[in-house]
């Protein structure tokens, strides 16, 4: 079994964790309703996606 020979320093530990962060959510304003929604998702209030009616709400 592999065992570390030396203690990992704080800087090395933090360098390894530099990519462990939460990414930003891509929120846009809907053109028709003016409300905010996730991009590339159906607007659940109107049922539109990419300018076309997808859901009957």
Order of alpha helices (4+ residues) and beta strands (2+ residues): alpha-beta-beta-beta-beta
